Amino acid sequence: MKRTSIDYYEKYAETFFETTVLADMQMVYQPFLSLVKPQGRILDLGCGSGRDSRYFIRHGYQVEAVDGSPALARLASEYIGQEVICGRIEELEYDQEFDGIWACASLVHIEKKDMPEILKKLKRALNLEGILYISLKYGEGEGVKDGRFFSYYDEVQLRKVFNRLKYLKIIKLFRTEDVRQERKQELWINVLARAV
C-alpha cells in the first residue's frame, strides 16, 4: 500500500471510523460466511473501523484483524475488544492459517502490477479450500484521488487477473452499490474465490 494512503488514514482516522462503522454489509456477509466453516478462523485484512471483525466475532468466528494505519488499529481494537495488528498487507507472512480472508475495500490501494503477488500471499495464508473475499472500486485505471491511491477494475480485468492464477478459483463475481447513502452512485466489484 502506498504511503499516501496510510498517511490519509492516519490524518482522518476518527472521521473514517465514524462514517464507516455503522455501514450495513449484510448483503456480502451472508455469501461469504455461507462458504466459511462455522466457527472458522477469519483474517480481516485492512479492517478499518473493525465493523466487520465485530460482526464475525459476534457470530462465533475466530478473527485476526489487521490494519496498516496505527490510528485506525487503535480505534478498531477498542471497538472489537481485542488487539488489532498494525501491519501492511505486503508485510504479512501467514501460512495456511485461515478458513476465510475478508479484504473489504482494502486491496483498492494496491497497484495493479503488485496485485498477483498480493493474491499469491493471500492464497498462502488460506487453508486448502479456504475462501477469499475482496471488494474493489469499479472502473478502469489507477491513481491518486483525494489523498489516497486507488486501483479500479471491471469484470473483464478481474477475471484476467484470476485466470492467470492457478491457485484461486472464482466462485462468484458481482457488483454492488456503496452502502453509504451519500455514495450510492459509487460501484464496487466483489469477488468470492476458493483456494485450490
C-alpha positions in Angstrom: 0.0 0.0 0.0 1.3 3.4 -0.9 2.4 5.7 2.0 0.0 8.4 0.8 -3.0 6.1 1.6 -1.7 5.3 5.1 -1.0 9.0 5.8 -4.6 9.7 4.8 -6.0 7.2 7.3 -3.7 8.5 10.0 -4.9 12.0 9.4 -8.6 11.2 9.1 -8.9 8.1 11.3 -11.7 9.3 13.5 -13.8 10.6 10.6 -13.2 7.4 8.7 -14.2 5.4 11.7 -17.4 7.3 12.3 -18.5 7.2 8.7 -17.9 3.5 8.1 -18.5 1.7 11.5 -22.3 1.5 11.1 -22.4 0.7 7.4 -24.7 -2.3 6.8 -22.7 -5.0 5.0 -25.3 -7.9 5.4 -25.6 -8.4 1.6 -22.0 -9.5 1.4 -21.6 -11.1 4.9 -24.0 -13.9 4.0 -22.5 -15.1 0.7 -19.0 -15.1 2.4 -20.0 -16.7 5.7 -22.1 -19.4 3.9 -18.8 -20.7 2.4 -16.6 -20.4 5.5 -16.8 -23.2 8.0 -18.7 -22.5 11.2 -16.5 -21.0 14.0 -13.7 -20.9 11.4 -10.7 -18.6 11.5 -11.0 -15.4 9.5 -8.4 -12.8 8.7 -10.0 -9.3 8.4 -7.4 -7.6 6.2 -7.5 -3.9 6.3 -10.2 -4.0 9.0 -10.6 -0.2 9.2 -13.1 0.6 11.9 -13.4 -3.0 12.9 -17.0 -3.2 11.9 -16.8 -6.5 10.0 -14.5 -8.1 12.6 -17.0 -7.3 15.3 -19.8 -8.9 13.3 -17.8 -12.1 12.7 -16.7 -12.3 16.4 -20.3 -11.9 17.5 -21.3 -14.8 15.1 -18.8 -17.2 16.6 -15.8 -16.9 14.3 -12.2 -16.5 15.4 -10.9 -13.3 14.0 -7.4 -11.9 13.4 -7.8 -8.2 12.4 -5.1 -6.2 10.7 -4.8 -2.6 9.5 -2.0 -0.6 8.1 -2.9 2.6 10.0 -1.8 2.7 13.7 -4.6 5.2 14.5 -7.3 3.0 12.9 -5.8 -0.1 14.5 -6.1 1.6 17.9 -9.8 2.7 17.3 -10.7 -0.8 15.9 -9.1 -2.5 18.9 -11.3 -0.6 21.3 -14.4 -1.3 19.2 -13.9 -5.0 18.8 -12.5 -5.7 22.3 -9.3 -7.4 21.1 -5.9 -6.3 19.7 -5.8 -5.3 16.0 -2.4 -6.0 14.5 -0.9 -2.9 12.8 0.8 -4.1 9.6 0.8 -3.5 5.9 -0.6 -6.2 3.5 2.7 -6.5 1.7 4.5 -7.4 5.0 2.2 -10.2 6.2 3.5 -13.7 6.4 0.9 -16.3 7.1 1.0 -20.0 6.0 -2.3 -22.0 5.8 -3.8 -20.3 8.9 -7.3 -19.1 7.8 -10.6 -20.6 6.7 -11.5 -17.2 5.2 -9.9 -13.9 4.3 -12.1 -10.8 4.3 -10.5 -8.0 2.3 -13.3 -5.4 2.1 -12.2 -2.3 0.3 -8.5 -2.8 1.4 -6.9 -4.1 -1.9 -8.1 -0.9 -3.6 -4.9 0.7 -2.5 -2.6 -1.9 -4.2 -1.0 -1.1 -7.5 -2.2 -3.3 -10.4 1.3 -4.6 -11.1 1.5 -5.8 -7.5 -1.9 -7.5 -7.3 -0.8 -11.0 -8.5 1.9 -11.1 -5.8 -0.5 -10.0 -3.1 -3.1 -12.6 -4.1 -0.4 -15.3 -4.0 0.4 -14.2 -0.5 -3.3 -14.3 0.5 -3.6 -17.8 -1.1 -0.7 -18.9 1.0 -2.5 -17.7 4.2 -5.6 -19.7 3.4 -6.2 -23.3 4.4 -6.9 -25.6 1.4 -10.5 -24.8 0.2 -10.3 -21.6 2.2 -12.4 -18.6 1.0 -11.2 -15.2 -0.1 -13.5 -12.2 -0.4 -12.3 -9.0 -1.9 -14.1 -5.8 -3.0 -12.6 -3.2 -5.3 -13.7 0.1 -6.8 -15.5 -0.5 -10.1 -14.0 1.2 -13.2 -10.7 1.5 -15.1 -7.2 2.7 -14.4 -5.4 3.7 -11.2 -4.1 6.8 -9.5 -4.3 9.2 -6.5 -7.7 10.7 -5.6 -8.3 13.0 -2.6 -5.1 11.9 -0.9 -5.4 8.1 -1.5 -4.2 5.8 -4.2 -6.9 3.6 -5.9 -6.9 0.9 -8.5 -10.1 0.3 -10.4 -11.3 -2.9 -12.0 -14.2 -4.2 -14.1 -15.3 -7.9 -14.5 -13.1 -8.5 -17.6 -9.9 -7.1 -15.9 -10.5 -9.0 -12.7 -11.2 -12.3 -14.5 -7.9 -11.9 -16.3 -6.0 -11.4 -13.1 -7.6 -14.5 -11.5 -7.4 -16.6 -14.7 -3.6 -16.2 -14.6 -3.6 -17.7 -11.1 -4.0 -21.4 -10.9 -4.5 -21.4 -7.1 -7.6 -19.2 -6.6 -10.8 -20.1 -8.4 -13.6 -17.5 -8.7 -16.9 -18.7 -7.2 -18.8 -15.5 -7.7 -18.2 -12.1 -9.2 -20.8 -9.4 -8.6 -21.3 -5.6 -8.4 -22.8 -3.7 -5.5 -23.6 -0.1 -4.8 -21.7 1.6 -1.9 -23.8 1.1 1.2 -23.2 4.6 2.5 -26.2 6.8 1.5 -24.1 9.7 0.3 -22.1 7.4 -2.0 -24.8 5.3 -3.6 -23.6 6.3 -7.1 -20.2 4.6 -6.4 -20.0 0.9 -7.6 -17.9 -1.9 -6.2 -16.8 -5.1 -7.8 -16.8 -8.1 -5.4 -15.1 -11.5 -5.7 -15.5 -14.7 -3.8 -12.8 -17.2 -4.6 -11.7 -20.6 -3.3 -8.1 -21.7 -2.7 -7.4 -24.8 -4.8 
